[in-house]
Amino acid sequence: MPPTDPATSPAVIELRQYTLRPGRRDELIELFDREFVETQEETGMVVLGQFRDLDDPDRFVWLRGFPDMEVRHRALTAFYGGPVWAEHGPRANDTMVDSDDVLLLRPVSPESGVTVRPAERPPVGSPAPDRFVSATVWSFPPGHPDAHDLIRDGLLPVLRETGPAPLAVLATETAPNTFARLPVRTGENVVVVITSYPDDSAHRTHVAGLRSHPAAREILQGLDKEQASAPRTLGLTPTGRSLVR
């Protein structure tokens, strides 16, 4: 059965980015939203969000969560070894060029996870909502845990002051990937900040407000000194069945 709790906030989250064959994204989304939502949740995971990448017409991004790493292993084993994936998996795989760009994440604090209500998921065929979701990935050198504090204690208060509060703030889950059939990116030390806006214009206004904030320059300069690479922001639009929107 799908989750029945009014709200759930998984402790382990995958951020999955798929590069697709040209022109086949809508085909995968239609198949995914029809066949792969409730059937995954029946195994113990929760499908959190499905998105079109606005900067790449051949990229599909999605989030799924698990209560812990042990449940993750059991749920993935059950789903990818089960009849639904056996029937529909080959068609899904045929739309993809690459499906290995995966970050394994966890909330940076108990209140910073992705909280959703699966019982409120729109039905199959629902129109996509008019929303814009940003997912900014901040990358730091491995073994640099203080970098998370720079985001949590420095950047987040300014983000909340200048625009909508992030929906979630996630960091690298350091536990080993126990489901080798699905690779994840290793050697990563990232913080992912996910925020929802009415549209792209509201997002750009928030970014401008951040840059003009009196304390932001010092905070961003501090982050710049610690980063392994420049932050990357995914500009996303939810599909009709996405819970994160």
C-alpha positions in Angstrom: 0.0 0.0 0.0 1.2 3.6 -0.6 2.1 5.6 2.5 -0.9 6.5 4.6 0.7 9.0 7.0 -0.5 12.5 6.5 3.1 13.6 6.0 6.4 11.9 5.6 10.0 13.2 5.6 12.4 10.6 4.5 15.9 10.3 6.1 17.6 9.2 2.9 17.0 10.9 -0.4 18.2 10.4 -4.0 18.5 13.3 -6.4 18.5 11.6 -9.8 19.3 13.4 -13.1 18.7 11.5 -16.3 20.0 12.4 -19.7 17.5 11.3 -22.3 17.5 10.6 -26.0 16.4 13.7 -27.9 12.7 14.4 -27.9 11.7 11.6 -25.5 11.3 13.3 -22.2 7.5 13.6 -22.3 7.3 9.9 -23.2 9.3 9.0 -20.1 7.3 11.3 -17.9 4.0 9.9 -19.1 5.2 6.3 -18.5 6.8 7.2 -15.1 3.8 9.1 -13.7 1.4 6.3 -14.8 3.4 3.1 -13.9 6.3 4.0 -11.5 4.8 6.1 -8.7 2.4 3.9 -6.6 4.3 0.8 -7.6 7.6 2.1 -6.1 5.8 3.3 -3.0 4.3 -0.2 -2.4 7.8 -1.4 -1.7 8.5 1.1 1.1 10.0 4.2 -0.6 8.3 7.5 -1.6 8.4 9.3 -4.9 9.0 12.9 -3.8 9.2 14.9 -7.0 9.5 14.6 -10.8 10.7 17.5 -13.0 11.5 18.8 -16.4 14.9 20.7 -16.5 14.2 24.1 -18.0 17.8 24.4 -19.3 17.9 21.0 -21.0 15.0 19.6 -22.9 16.5 16.2 -22.7 17.0 16.0 -19.0 14.6 14.5 -16.4 15.2 15.1 -12.7 13.5 13.3 -9.8 13.7 12.7 -6.1 12.8 9.7 -4.1 13.1 9.0 -0.4 13.5 6.1 2.1 13.2 5.8 5.9 16.8 4.5 6.1 19.5 2.7 4.1 18.2 -0.7 5.1 14.8 0.0 3.8 16.4 1.5 0.7 18.1 -1.8 -0.1 15.0 -3.8 0.5 12.7 -1.5 -1.5 15.0 -1.2 -4.5 15.6 -4.9 -4.6 11.8 -5.5 -4.6 11.0 -3.0 -7.2 13.8 -3.6 -9.7 13.4 -7.4 -9.3 9.6 -7.2 -9.6 7.0 -7.5 -12.3 6.4 -3.8 -13.0 10.0 -3.0 -13.8 10.2 -6.2 -15.8 7.3 -5.1 -17.9 7.9 -1.4 -18.3 11.6 -1.0 -17.4 12.9 -1.8 -20.9 10.8 1.0 -22.5 12.0 3.5 -19.8 15.6 2.5 -20.3 15.2 3.0 -24.0 14.5 6.7 -23.5 17.8 7.2 -21.6 21.4 7.9 -22.6 22.6 8.1 -19.0 21.0 7.5 -15.6 24.0 7.4 -13.3 24.1 11.0 -12.2 22.7 10.4 -8.7 23.4 12.1 -5.4 22.7 10.2 -2.2 21.6 12.7 0.4 20.2 13.2 3.9 18.6 16.2 5.7 21.2 18.5 7.3 18.9 18.7 10.4 15.6 17.0 11.5 13.6 20.0 10.2 15.3 20.4 6.9 14.1 17.3 5.0 11.6 17.0 2.1 8.2 16.8 3.8 5.4 15.6 1.6 1.9 14.1 1.8 1.5 11.2 -0.6 -2.2 10.9 0.1 -2.6 14.3 -1.6 -0.8 13.3 -4.9 -2.7 14.4 -8.0 -4.1 11.6 -10.1 -2.6 10.3 -13.4 -3.2 12.8 -16.2 -3.2 15.9 -14.0 -1.8 19.1 -15.6 1.6 20.3 -14.6 1.4 23.0 -11.9 2.6 26.5 -12.7 5.5 26.4 -10.4 9.3 26.8 -10.5 11.6 24.7 -8.3 15.3 25.5 -7.9 17.8 23.0 -6.6 21.2 24.6 -6.0 24.1 22.1 -5.5 27.0 23.5 -3.4 30.1 21.4 -3.7 32.9 21.3 -1.2 36.1 19.2 -0.9 35.7 15.8 0.7 36.2 15.7 4.5 35.2 19.3 5.0 32.1 19.0 7.3 32.3 22.7 8.4 31.1 23.7 4.9 27.6 22.5 5.9 27.7 25.0 8.7 28.5 27.8 6.3 25.3 27.0 4.4 23.1 26.4 7.5 24.3 29.2 9.7 25.3 31.8 7.1 23.4 31.4 3.8 20.0 30.1 5.0 19.1 33.0 7.3 19.7 35.4 4.4 17.7 33.2 2.0 14.8 33.2 4.4 15.0 37.0 4.9 15.1 37.8 1.1 12.6 35.3 -0.2 10.7 32.0 0.4 12.3 29.6 2.9 13.8 26.6 1.3 11.7 23.5 1.1 14.7 21.3 2.0 18.4 21.5 2.7 20.2 18.2 2.1 23.8 17.0 2.4 25.8 14.0 1.2 24.8 10.7 2.8 28.1 9.1 3.6 26.8 5.5 4.1 28.0 3.1 1.3 25.6 2.5 -1.5 24.4 -1.1 -0.8 22.4 -1.4 -4.1 25.2 -1.7 -6.6 22.8 -2.2 -9.5 22.1 1.6 -9.3 25.4 3.6 -9.0 25.6 6.9 -7.1 28.2 9.6 -7.3 31.0 8.8 -4.8 33.6 11.1 -3.2 31.0 13.9 -3.0 30.6 16.5 -0.3 27.6 18.6 -1.3 24.7 20.6 0.2 21.6 20.9 -1.9 19.1 23.7 -1.3 15.6 23.2 -2.7 13.2 26.1 -3.0 9.8 26.6 -4.7 8.6 29.7 -6.4 5.5 30.9 -8.3 7.7 31.2 -11.4 11.2 31.8 -12.8 10.8 35.6 -12.3 10.2 35.2 -8.6 13.4 33.1 -8.4 15.4 35.7 -10.2 14.0 38.4 -7.9 15.1 36.3 -4.9 18.6 35.8 -6.2 18.9 39.6 -6.8 17.7 40.3 -3.3 20.3 37.9 -1.9 23.1 39.5 -3.8 22.1 43.0 -2.6 21.7 41.9 1.1 24.2 43.7 3.3 25.5 40.5 4.8 25.4 38.4 1.6 28.6 39.5 0.0 30.7 38.4 3.0 28.8 35.1 3.2 29.2 34.3 -0.5 32.9 35.3 -0.4 33.3 32.9 2.5 31.6 30.1 0.6 33.6 30.8 -2.5 36.9 30.2 -0.6 35.6 26.8 0.6 34.0 25.5 -2.5 35.4 22.7 -4.7 33.5 24.2 -7.7 31.0 26.9 -8.4 27.4 26.1 -7.2 25.0 24.8 -9.9 21.4 25.6 -9.9 18.8 23.3 -11.6 15.8 25.2 -12.8 12.9 22.7 -12.7 9.2 22.6 -13.4 7.2 19.8 -11.7 5.2 17.2 -13.5 1.5 16.8 -12.9 2.0 14.2 -10.2 5.0 15.7 -8.4 4.5 16.2 -4.7 7.4 18.7 -4.5 6.1 21.8 -6.3 
